[in-house]
């Protein structure tokens, strides 16, 4: 995630070099792998996040474990670079390409973090709990570091090299308290600065990530400027470290702002990690709004990159930097604001977002348009922020302010719904979606799809908890209908092997199982006859196929994450339900 202009990294005129990585199967990291501090470790279960232990003396070996030295023809990816200002395949700067073919789900490479630390988001957790400076999970114990008195999960986290070797001695000698930390990510900046004296090799690798920016990218983001102000106060005044001047602190802040990955699980209920991670080679992953690769950050800070779809040798490896359920206008604004990236991928360049109509506004200009679902406003120049929008049927033209006002009205209606998890909320969400679906917004508009995905997740919870509702076939049929609609769009904008699709497949197999159970229930008046048995057998085979694919995808997620628990759920035959279904269907 070097500083980027279009789909990839910042400008660099250096010759293409080769990245040395560990190539292995798609299976998750097992015990015995090296952690961020270069030590072999095992998983412990007494920490909130099942982190892998890091020993205090791991720093002496290396902050990141050495990458395997293979011959060039054996390495799975290579680093390439365009000349300054040159654009190759919509990519500018340094980037990674596949040096061999990958199948969907293949592990492309695995890499330890160059540096990691708590993120700014950790101060926003709704529980108000402190964040562990080792595993970045919420501290739910009263344990404190015996040297600096900062909250930690347990002695294992206290002795972890990231904390014990870096900030702990400084906090202890300067009597720094948690209340003096304005932004937790300033600790990550401090750790990065301390590399200069503790590990010169890693320090220079970090500096290499700060590439020369184009003139329009010289200004830091507002997020980086706020972080810089807090970091200067923290480092110079709180920690009393005057050896790092303004320019050095600013440089490191920009590097972390541009190249840091956040813990994508931080907002989910079961595995809270509020971490920021910087990777020497992972930072070179390009962006595309229809990615061909998917990344996972494990509890030991290791990055794993998988092929979402088949990748041919020579293809650029691209992940996605933005939220899935956003239209082109909002995605491109986010990418420009935070990554200086003016994305022109196939999705952004398409007025209809590759025929998904993900940001299409329904035209009501005349009677013909009102009756036709195909009469929608689309941007005439999708890569221009304030482009005019034109109806595909009547050719009426609207300014973007008109489009924005309609979307804001829908958002306002959604914001008025209360936040409980009851059936009442599902009905309210359905009512708002129904009010605007095909009337003011195309049925596939991202605000509709996002609402329907919210409905799906809530319906899943209700079905899981309430066996009686499972027997209300209309409810389950609607559940499956919504899931298939979401999956249809995801197959275009976020295809293949990734967390979002794995979750949707879990919901689909859940709904299919309940439908099959309903049809085979002895109390159901509409019993299965010979004519419907063939259809039921096909539905059962689909259920097994969806269940297997969803489990396969979600098994690469970290232990303790909600997705991993869903994967385990799909491996479990509760009360022999699957065996019973199999006997009923196969006779």
N, C-alpha and C positions, 0 to 999 in steps of 0.2 A: 504494500500500500504506500509506496513511495509517493512523493508529491506528483500529482498527475494532471494532465490537461484534457485528455479524452478518456479512453478506456483503460489506461494502464498507468505506468509509472512516469516519474518526472524525466525531463530531458537529460540525456547523457550521451556523449559521443564516444564512449569507450567501446572497444571491440567486444564481441560476444564472448562470454566466458561460460564455463560449465559448472553446474551446481552438483555437489556431491551429497547424495541423500541415501537414506535407508529404504530400500524397496522390499516390501513384504506383502503378505496376504491382507485381506480386508478385515481380519479379525481384530477386535479391540485389544488394547495394550494389556498384557498379562503381567502378573507379578514377576519381578526379576528385571524389567526394563529399567534403563537409567532415567533418573529424574532430571529436573532443571539444573540441579547442582552437580550432575555427573556421577551420582552414586546409585548403585543398584538398590532397589527398595521393594517393600511389599505393602499391600493395601492394609490399612488399619480401619477398624469399624467404630472406634470410640469418638471419632470426630464428626462434626455435623455434616461434613461433605465426603466422608470416606476418602480423604486425601491420601496420596502416597507419601510415605515418610521421607524426609530429607535430612540427612545428618549434618551436624554442624561443620564437620571438616570437609564437606563436599566441595566447598569453594576452592580449596587448594588444588583439586583435580581440574575443575573447569566449571564455569557457570553454565555452559551447555555441553552436552556430551558430544564428542567428536563425531562428525558424519563419516560414513563409510567411504573409503577410497577405492572406487571401482575404476575399471577402464571406461573410457568415454562411451563406447558402444553399449555398455551395460547399464549406464545410468538412466533412470526413468525420465528426468527432466533436465533441461539446460537453461541457463540464463542467456538471453540475447538482449541486444540494445540497438535502438535506432539512433541515427545521427540527430543532432540537436535540431528540433523543429520538424523532423521527418515523421510522417505517420504511415505505419505499416499495418494493414488489416485493422484500421481504426484504432491502432494502439501507438502510443508515443512514449518513448523512454525505455527503461529496462523492464523485462517481462520474462515469464517462464513459458517454455514450450515443452510439449511431450516429445521425448526422444524415442518412444515406442508406442504401439497401440495399447489402449486401455479399454477394458469392458466396463459396462455400467456396474458400479459398486466396487471396483478395484481400488485398493489403497495406492495412491500415487506416490506420496511420500509422508514421512513423519519427521517432525523437527522439534527440538527443545527450545524453550524461550530464551532469547538473548537477555532479556530482563523482564520482570513482571512486578506488579504491585497493585495495591487497592485502586479502584477507579473513583471518579467523581460521583458516580451514581450511588456509591455506598452510603453517602450522606443522605440519600433520599428514600431509604427503605422505610416502608410504612410502619414497621415494628419499632423503629427508633433504637434498634440494637446496634452495638458497636460491631465492626467488621474485623475479623482475624487478619493480622498482617502476614500470615503465612498461607492459609488456604483460601482466604477471601470470602469465607462463609460468615454468616451472622453468628456472633458469639452468644451462645445460650447457656453459658456457665458463668460462674463467678471467678474463674481462674484468671490470674494476672501473671505477666512475665516477672520472674523473681529479680530481674536486673533493672528493667525500666518501668515496670508496673503497668504496661499497656495490656488491654484485654486480649487474651488468646484462648483458643479452644481447650488446650491441654498442654502438657509438657512436650509432646512431640512437635506441636506447632511452635512452641517457644524455642526449641532447639534447632528449628529449621534454618538452613543457611541464609535464606533470603532475609530473615529478620535478625538472627543472632550476629551475623557478620557485618551487616550494613548499618541500619539505623539504631539498633539497640544500644550499642556503646555511646552513641551521640545523645540519644534520649536520656540515658542514665546520667551521663556527666553534666548535661545541661538542665536536668530536672524538667524535661519536656512532659507536659500532660496532654491527654487526648483533647481536652478543651481548647488547646492552642492550635489544633489542626483545622485550618479554615476549609481546606479541600483535601480529602484523603489521597487524591492523585498526586499531591505534592510530595508524598512519600515515595511514589514511583519515580518522580523526577530526581529526588535525593539519591535514591539507589543508582539511578543512571549516572549521575554526576560522580558518585563514589567509585564507579568503574575505572575512572581515570587513574586512580592511585592503586586500586586493588587488582585490576585485570586489564592491562593496556591493550591486549589483543581484542578483547570484547569491546573495549572503549572505541577503538578505531573501527570495528565492525558497525557499531552504533552510529558513528559519525558518517560512515559511508551511506547510510540511509538518507542523509540530508543532501539531496541532489540540488543542483542549480535550478531555480524556478524561473518560469517565464515571467515577463514583466507584470502580467496581470495577476500573478499568483504571489507577488512579493508580500502582500498584506496577510497577516495571520487572521484566522477566523476569530469571531468575537469570543468563542469558547476558549481558544488558545490565549487570547489576551487576558481574559479574566483569570485563567489558570496561571499565567505568567506572573501577574500581580500577586496572587496568593503565594506562589512559589518563592518569589523574591523575599517577601516578608518572612516566610517560614524558614528559608535557608540562611538568610543573613541575620535576622533578628532572633528568631526562636532557637535555631540550632547554632548560631554564632559561627557560621562558616563563611569567612570572607575570602577564601581562596578561589571561589567561583564567582567571576565577575558577571555583569549584566549580560554581555554578549553570549557567554557560555550557557548561562541558565536559559536565555531565550532560545538558543539553538537547540538545546535538549528538549525544551518544551514543545517546539515546533515538530521535532522528530517524533515525539510521542503522540502529539495531536494528529499527525498525518499518518503514522504507521501503526499505532496501537490498535489491537483488536480488543473488543469488549467481550466479557463472558455473556454469551447469548442466552444462557440459562438463568440469568440473574433475576428475571421477573417471574419465574415459574415457582410453584409452591414448594416443591420437594428438594430442589438442589439450588440453594442460593449461593452464587459466587459473584461477588462484585469486584472483578479483577480487570486489569489492563495488561495486555501481553504484547511484547514486541518480538518479532521473529526476523532473523537475518534474511531468510529466503521467502518465508511466508509473506513478508511485506511486498514482495514482487508479484504477488498474485494480481492479475488484472481484474477489472470489474466488467460485468455485463448484466443487464437486467433480465437476460435469459441465460443463466450461467451453465457451464458444462462441468463444473466441479463444486464440491460441497466440503466445508471445513467443520471440524469438531475440535474443541479445546478440552482436553482431559483434566481431571483434578490435579495431576502433577504438572500442569502447565504445558504439556506437550500438545503440539498442533498436529492433527491428522487431516490430510486432504484426500478426498475420494472423488472418483469420476462419477458425476451425476448421470451422464449419458456416455455412450461410446466416444472415445477421443482417439483420433488418428495421430500418428507420429508427425510432428511439425506443427500441430495446432496449438494456439495459445491457450493456456489454462486460465479460466475465468471463473471467479466466484461473484457473489452479489453483495454489495455494501449497504443496500437499502432495505426497508421493510417491503414485504411482498405485496400487501394490499394497498398500494398507492398508485395513482395514475401518473402518466408521464410528466405532467407539469410539476407535481409535488416531488416526484422522484428526482427529476433533474435539478430542481431548486435545492434539495437536500444535498445532492452530490456536489453541486457548485459551492454551496455554503461551507461544507465540511471537508471536502476533498479537492476543491478547485478543479473539479472534473466536469467537463461539458460532454456528457455521454451522448453518443450518436449510434448506439447499438441498433440492431434490427427492430427491437421493440419500441425504442424511443423514436425511431425514424418513421414508424408506421402510424398513420393517422388513426387507424382502428386498433392499434396495439396487437398486430398480427391476427386480425379478425376476431379478437376477443371482445372488442368494444368496451374495454375496461374503463374508459373515461367518457363514453358517449352519453350525450344529453338528448333526451327525447324531444323531437320537434312537435309543437302543437300549433304551427303557423296557420294551417288550413285543415279542412275536413279530411282530405286525403292523407295528410301527414298524421292526423290524430288516429286514423284507423290502421296505419301501417307501422309495424314494429321496426321496419327497416329505415324509417324516417328519423334520422338522428343527426345532431350537430357533431361534426368532427373538425379538428384543427386543420386549416389549409396548409400551415407550415408548422408541423409538430415540434421542430427543433427551435422555434422562435417563441420565447416565453409569453408574449402578449399577442400571439397570432390571432387572426380572425378565425371564426368557426362557421362552417357552412353546412346546411342541411343536405343530406345525401339525396333527398327526393325533390324538394321544392326549390333548392338552391338558395334559400334565404340565408343571409349572413348576419352574424351576431359578433359583438365585441366580447373579449374574454371576461369583462366585468359581468356580463349577463350570465355566462357559464358559472362563474365563481359564486354569484348570488344564489343560484339554484342549489349548488352543492352546500352552501352555508345554511340554507333553509333545512336541508335534510339533516345536516349535523346538529342543528338546533333541536329538531324533533327527537333525535336519538339521545341527546344530552339530557332531555327532560325525563327520561326513563330512569327509575330508581335502580339501585345496584344490588338487589337481593338475588338469590339463586333459585327462586321458586318458579313454579309453572306460570305464575302471574307475569313474571318478567319475560318469559319466552313468548307469551301471548302478546305482550306489548311490543316486543321487537318485531314479531311477525306482522303486527298491525302497521307499524311504521314502514317496514319493507314493502308491505302490500300497498300502502298509500302511494309510494313513489315508484314502485317497480312497473316499468312500461308506461308510466304517466309523465313523470318529470325526468326520470333516469332510465337508461337502457337496463334491461334485467340483469346484465352482466357488469354494470357499473361497479367500480371498486367499493363504493359505499354500501351498495346492496349486497355484494359478495361478502364483504367484511361482516356485515350484520348477520347474514345467513350462516357464516362460519361460526359466529358467536352463538347463534341459536343452536347449531349442531353440537357444539361443546356442552352447552347447558342441557340439551336433550339427552346427550350421552350420560351425563351425571344422573339425571332423573331416571333414566332407564336402568342404570346400574344399581340404583338404590331402591327402586320400586318395581317389584315383580308384577304387580297388578297392572301397571301401565304397559308393561310389555305385551300383555294380552289385548290391549286396545290397538287393533291392527292399523287403524287409520293414523294413529300417532307414529307408529313404527314406519309405515309406508311414507309418511311425510319426511321423517328423519332420513330414510334412505334416498328419497328424491332430492333433498337438499345436498346430501353428501355427494351424490353423483354429479350434481351441477357444479359444485365447488371443484371436484376432482377433474371435471372436463376442462375447466379454465386453467387449473394448476398444471395439467399435462402440457399446456402450451407455454405458460410464462415461467413455470418452475418445474421442469420435467425431471423424471427419473428418480435418482437416489438422493433423497434429502429429508430432513426432519419434518417439514410441513406435509409432504406427501405421505410419509410414514404414519403420521398422526391421522390423516384423513382415511388412510387404508384401515387403520385400527377401528375408526368409527364405522366404516362400511362393513367390515366383517362382523362387528357387533350387531348392526342392524340386520344383516342377512341371517345371522344365527337366530335372532329373535323371530324373524319372519318364518324361518323353517320350523322353529319350535312351535309356532302358532299353527302352522299348517298340519303338523304331525301330532298335535295335542289330541288325546282321546276325547276330550270334552268339546272339541270343535265340531260343530254340526256339519261343516263342509269338509268331510274326510277326504283323504287322498285316494283317488281311484286310479285305475290303470292308465287312463288317458292323461292324467296330470302327473303321473309318476316320472315320466321322461323330463318334464319341465322342472320338477322338484330335484331330480338328480343333477340337472345342469346347474341349478341354483346352489346345490350343495358343493359341486365342484368349483364353482366361482368362489364360494365362501372359503374353501380350503386354499385356493390359489391366492386370494386377497390376504388371507391370514398369514400365509407363508411369506409373501412379499413384504408385508408390513413388519413382520417380526424381523426379517432379514435386514431391513433398512434401520430399524430402531435399535438393533443390538449393538451398533457401533457407538451409541450415545453413552455418556459417562455413567458409571454406577451411581445410583442415588438420584438420578434425574427422573423426571416424570416419564420421559420417553422410554427410558430403560425399563421402568416398571410396566409400561404398556407392552413392551416387547415380551417381558416375562409373563404378563397376563395372557398373551397370545400363544404362549408355550404350555399353558396350564389347562387341563381339562377338569373344570370344577364339577365335582359330584358325578363325574363320568358322563356329562351332558353330550360331548361329542361322540362317544362310543354308542350312546343310546340312539342319537340321530342316525349314525351310520347303520345301525342294525335295522332301524325302521325303514330307511330308504333302500338299503340293499337287500332287505328281507332276510 
